[in-house]
Amino acid sequence: MTLNIHCISPLKVVKGQDAWIKSIKLIDKLTKRPLILGRSSSTKHVRDSFQLDLISKGINAISYELDSDCCELDINNAYQFSINNNCDGIIAAGGGKVLDAGKLIADLLGINCITVPLSASTCAGWTALSNIYSPDGKFIKDVTLKSCPNLLIFDHNIVRAAPPKTLASGIADAVAKWYESSLTSSTSQDGFVQQAVQMARVLRDQLFLNGYKAFTDPLSNSWVTVAEGCALTAGIIGGLGGVRCRTAAAHSIHNGLTQLAYKNKPLHGELVGFGLLVQLYLEEKNSNSQLPKQAKSQLINFLSQLNLPISIESISLKSPTPDQLHKACKFACKDGSDIHHLPFPINENVLLEAIENYHSLPTSSNITFK
């Protein structure tokens, strides 16, 4: 029997109103001189307030701002800065790429890691995985880490202040867990994988039922269910089920599309959601069942309600030419890509045809979730 090692969850998770303030005693037990890592200028005031809170409690926190996405140059610079300043912990506070960078730096240094998502756009605050990008945002590879973070702080007050489009992006990313894992892992005999797939199904149902309400009303109970589902539950699924319950075609298509230039840079989940529509088109073409077609129609309508991209036009490519799209498809289908977990053969030309099916806005179904 194959030996599997699962990094299922952070050691501690604190979630709810005022989770940050209530976690300072836990932080004090993990680090006395943490590096607070961030990037976005729009959330710098949040990290500045974190630093003041920690200093007031005798924790000698210093801050560091990344220049780009989670890229090797930034990681190396922050790594050296941490060493030079004798940091004994990392507090990564930001979106998915900041969280990934913080986890990787802590892993390399062998010091404690605390993640503080400032939005619900991904489950990066949970997982033992970091995605590496080029300085201009092209996906390069993922890196498996030794463990999940020591502490995850999910403060509802802070996350609720994030732009609504970050929640929509997180919903698309989390919904993909079901569509990818059910396709690649439905016949698995591994109990953990079976349980993770069913958890992904429940999460999908909750997101369909509550997603629009959460998107439009951040003070609702639906918002709590959805935000925690995107940032926390989605991470459990990947940790419990392993790599097959994380990604398949949708995320591989995302990775390929990041190789292209954009008028307005899309969020991770925006490209994953579009990739999911392409995956369902591929399933439809390789199946005698009507289920992929019905799922595609349902998903188009759902993503539309959240103002998420459902066509090549709506992902804002600078140059959506066949040559550019072929470049993305070639990357998505390279050897070792998770797209080859699909239960049917796939190559760059087949994928290009599927993507071009969404060149303009598709006709939506009459299904609504309002």
C-alpha positions in Angstrom: 0.0 0.0 0.0 1.3 3.5 -0.9 2.3 5.7 1.9 0.5 9.1 1.8 1.4 12.0 4.0 -1.4 14.5 4.5 -1.0 18.1 5.8 -4.7 18.6 6.5 -5.0 21.8 8.5 -3.3 24.6 10.4 -2.5 23.8 14.0 -5.0 26.4 15.2 -7.8 28.4 13.4 -9.4 31.4 14.9 -12.4 32.8 13.1 -15.1 35.3 13.7 -15.6 38.9 14.8 -12.4 40.5 16.2 -10.5 37.3 15.6 -7.2 39.3 15.1 -7.3 41.0 18.5 -8.3 37.8 20.3 -5.4 36.0 18.7 -2.6 38.2 19.9 -2.0 35.9 23.0 -1.6 33.0 20.6 0.7 35.0 18.4 2.9 35.8 21.4 3.4 32.1 22.0 4.6 31.6 18.5 6.8 34.5 17.8 8.5 37.4 19.6 9.9 39.2 16.5 7.6 38.5 13.5 7.9 39.8 10.0 4.5 41.2 8.9 4.4 40.5 5.1 2.1 42.2 2.6 2.0 43.8 -0.8 -1.1 45.8 -1.7 -1.1 49.5 -0.9 -4.8 49.4 -0.4 -4.4 47.1 2.7 -1.2 48.6 4.1 -3.2 50.4 6.8 -4.5 47.1 8.0 -0.9 45.7 8.4 0.2 49.0 10.0 -2.6 48.5 12.6 -1.4 44.9 13.1 2.1 46.1 13.8 0.9 48.7 16.4 -1.3 46.1 18.1 1.6 43.7 18.4 4.1 46.3 19.6 1.6 47.5 22.3 1.7 43.9 23.6 5.5 43.7 23.7 5.8 41.8 20.4 8.6 43.4 18.3 7.0 43.2 14.9 8.6 44.6 11.8 7.0 44.9 8.3 8.1 44.1 4.8 6.2 44.9 1.5 6.6 42.6 -1.5 7.1 44.2 -4.9 5.4 41.7 -7.1 3.3 38.5 -6.9 4.7 35.4 -5.2 7.9 35.3 -7.3 11.3 33.9 -6.5 13.1 37.4 -6.4 10.6 38.7 -3.9 10.8 35.5 -1.8 14.6 35.6 -1.8 14.7 39.3 -0.8 12.1 38.8 2.0 14.0 35.6 3.2 17.2 37.6 3.5 15.5 40.5 5.2 14.1 38.1 7.8 17.5 36.6 8.5 19.1 40.1 8.7 16.5 41.2 11.2 16.5 38.0 13.3 12.8 37.3 12.7 11.5 34.2 14.4 8.1 34.1 12.7 6.2 35.2 9.6 2.7 36.9 9.7 1.5 36.9 6.1 -1.4 39.3 5.7 -3.0 39.8 2.3 -4.4 37.9 -0.6 -3.5 34.5 -1.9 -0.1 35.3 -3.3 1.0 37.1 -0.2 -0.1 34.2 1.9 1.7 31.8 -0.4 4.9 33.8 -0.2 4.7 34.0 3.6 4.2 30.3 4.0 7.1 29.5 1.7 9.5 31.9 3.4 8.6 30.5 6.9 9.1 27.0 5.5 12.5 27.8 4.1 13.6 29.5 7.4 12.1 26.8 9.6 10.1 29.3 11.6 6.5 29.6 12.6 3.9 30.9 10.1 0.7 32.8 10.8 -1.7 33.6 7.9 -4.2 36.4 8.1 -6.3 36.4 4.9 -7.5 40.0 4.1 -10.2 38.6 1.7 -11.9 35.3 1.0 -10.5 35.1 -2.5 -8.7 31.8 -2.0 -7.9 29.1 0.5 -4.2 29.9 0.5 -4.2 30.8 4.1 -5.0 27.2 5.0 -2.9 24.9 2.7 0.7 23.5 2.7 1.2 24.6 -0.8 2.7 27.8 -2.4 2.3 28.7 -6.1 5.2 30.5 -7.6 4.8 33.2 -10.3 7.1 35.3 -12.4 7.4 39.0 -11.4 4.7 39.9 -14.0 2.3 37.2 -12.8 2.9 34.2 -15.0 2.4 30.9 -13.2 5.6 28.9 -12.9 5.1 26.0 -10.5 3.7 25.0 -7.1 5.8 24.0 -4.1 4.7 21.5 -1.5 5.5 22.7 2.0 6.4 20.7 5.1 3.2 21.7 7.0 0.2 24.0 7.1 0.5 27.3 9.0 0.8 27.2 12.7 -2.1 29.7 13.1 -4.8 31.0 10.7 -6.7 34.1 11.7 -9.9 34.7 9.8 -11.3 38.0 11.1 -14.8 38.6 9.8 -14.5 42.4 10.3 -11.4 42.6 8.2 -12.4 40.2 5.4 -15.8 41.8 5.1 -14.1 45.1 4.1 -12.5 43.5 1.0 -13.9 44.4 -2.4 -17.0 42.2 -3.3 -15.2 40.9 -6.4 -12.6 39.1 -4.2 -15.5 37.1 -2.6 -16.9 36.3 -6.1 -13.4 35.1 -7.1 -13.2 33.0 -4.0 -16.6 31.4 -4.8 -15.5 30.4 -8.3 -12.2 28.9 -6.9 -14.1 27.0 -4.2 -16.9 25.7 -6.5 -14.2 24.3 -8.7 -13.2 21.9 -5.9 -16.3 19.8 -6.7 -16.1 19.8 -10.5 -12.5 19.0 -10.5 -12.4 16.4 -7.7 -15.6 14.6 -8.7 -14.2 14.1 -12.2 -10.7 12.9 -11.3 -11.4 11.1 -8.0 -14.9 9.6 -8.1 -13.6 6.1 -8.5 -10.9 6.4 -5.8 -11.0 3.7 -3.1 -9.2 6.0 -0.6 -11.5 6.9 2.2 -10.0 10.3 2.7 -10.4 11.1 -1.0 -14.0 9.9 -1.0 -14.8 12.0 2.1 -13.1 15.1 0.5 -15.1 14.7 -2.7 -18.4 14.6 -0.7 -17.3 17.6 1.3 -16.6 19.4 -2.0 -20.2 18.6 -3.1 -21.7 20.0 0.1 -19.6 23.1 -0.3 -20.7 23.6 -3.9 -24.4 23.3 -2.8 -23.8 25.9 0.0 -22.2 28.3 -2.4 -25.0 27.9 -5.0 -27.6 28.5 -2.3 -25.9 31.4 -0.5 -23.4 32.8 -3.0 -25.5 35.6 -4.5 -26.8 36.7 -1.1 -23.3 36.7 0.3 -22.1 38.7 -2.7 -24.8 41.4 -2.3 -25.1 41.5 1.5 -21.9 41.2 3.5 -23.8 41.5 6.8 -25.9 38.4 6.2 -25.5 34.9 7.6 -25.0 33.8 4.0 -21.8 35.9 3.9 -20.3 34.0 6.9 -21.1 30.6 5.3 -19.7 31.5 2.0 -16.6 33.4 3.1 -15.6 30.7 5.5 -16.4 28.1 2.8 -14.1 29.8 0.3 -11.2 30.5 2.7 -11.4 27.6 5.1 -13.5 24.6 4.0 -11.9 24.6 0.5 -8.5 24.2 2.2 -9.7 21.2 4.2 -10.8 19.5 1.0 -7.4 19.8 -0.5 -5.6 18.8 2.7 -7.8 15.7 3.2 -8.1 14.6 -0.4 -4.6 15.4 -1.6 -3.6 16.7 -5.0 -6.4 15.1 -6.9 -9.0 17.0 -4.8 -7.2 20.3 -5.5 -6.9 20.8 -9.2 -7.6 19.3 -12.6 -8.5 21.1 -15.9 -9.9 24.4 -14.4 -6.7 25.3 -12.5 -4.5 24.1 -15.3 -6.3 26.4 -17.7 -5.8 29.2 -15.2 -2.1 28.5 -15.2 -2.0 28.6 -19.0 -4.0 31.9 -19.1 -1.6 33.6 -16.7 1.0 33.4 -19.5 -0.9 36.0 -21.4 -1.1 39.8 -21.1 -4.3 41.5 -19.9 -5.9 45.0 -20.0 -7.0 44.6 -16.4 -5.3 41.8 -14.5 -7.9 39.2 -13.5 -8.1 37.6 -10.0 -7.1 33.9 -9.5 -10.7 32.7 -9.2 -11.9 34.7 -12.2 -9.6 32.7 -14.4 -10.4 29.4 -12.6 -14.1 30.0 -13.1 -13.6 30.5 -16.8 -11.4 27.4 -16.9 -14.2 25.5 -15.2 -16.6 26.4 -18.0 -14.0 25.1 -20.5 -13.6 21.9 -18.5 -17.4 21.3 -18.6 -17.3 21.8 -22.4 -14.6 19.2 -22.7 -16.7 16.8 -20.5 -19.7 17.4 -22.6 -17.8 16.5 -25.8 -16.4 13.4 -24.2 -19.6 12.1 -22.6 -22.9 10.5 -23.6 -24.5 12.1 -20.6 -26.4 15.4 -20.6 -25.1 16.2 -17.1 -22.0 18.3 -18.2 -24.2 20.4 -20.5 -26.7 21.0 -17.7 -23.9 21.8 -15.2 -22.4 24.2 -17.7 -25.7 26.1 -18.2 -26.2 26.3 -14.5 -22.6 27.5 -13.9 -22.8 30.2 -16.6 -25.9 31.7 -14.9 -24.3 31.5 -11.5 -21.0 33.1 -12.5 -22.9 35.8 -14.4 -24.8 36.8 -11.3 -21.5 37.3 -9.5 -20.1 39.4 -12.4 -17.5 36.8 -13.1 -16.0 36.2 -16.6 -17.9 33.7 -18.8 -16.1 34.4 -22.1 -12.8 35.3 -23.7 -14.1 38.8 -24.1 -14.8 39.2 -20.5 -11.4 38.1 -19.1 -9.9 41.3 -20.7 -7.0 39.8 -22.7 -4.9 42.4 -24.5 -4.6 40.3 -27.6 -7.1 37.3 -27.7 -5.7 36.0 -31.0 -5.6 32.2 -31.8 -1.8 32.3 -31.5 -2.0 33.8 -28.0 -4.6 31.4 -26.9 -2.6 28.5 -28.3 0.3 29.7 -26.2 -1.9 29.4 -23.1 -3.2 25.9 -24.1 0.4 24.7 -24.7 1.3 25.6 -21.2 -1.8 24.1 -19.7 -1.2 20.8 -21.5 2.5 20.5 -20.8 3.9 17.2 -19.4 3.0 16.8 -15.7 0.1 19.2 -15.8 -2.9 18.3 -13.7 -5.1 18.6 -16.8 -3.9 15.1 -17.6 -5.9 13.8 -14.6 -9.0 14.1 -16.9 -10.5 10.7 -17.7 -10.0 11.3 -21.4 -7.1 12.4 -23.7 -6.4 16.1 -24.0 -3.9 18.1 -26.0 -3.4 21.8 -26.8 -5.4 21.8 -30.0 -8.4 20.1 -28.3 -8.2 22.6 -25.5 -7.9 25.6 -27.9 -11.1 24.5 -29.6 -12.9 24.3 -26.2 -11.7 27.8 -25.2 -12.7 29.3 -28.5 -16.2 28.0 -27.9 -16.4 30.8 -25.3 -15.1 33.6 -27.6 -18.2 35.7 -27.0 -20.9 35.7 -24.3 -22.7 32.3 -24.3 -26.5 32.1 -23.9 -27.4 31.8 -20.3 -30.0 29.3 -19.0 -33.1 30.3 -17.2 -31.8 28.8 -13.9 -31.6 31.4 -11.1 -30.2 31.4 -7.6 -31.6 34.6 -6.3 
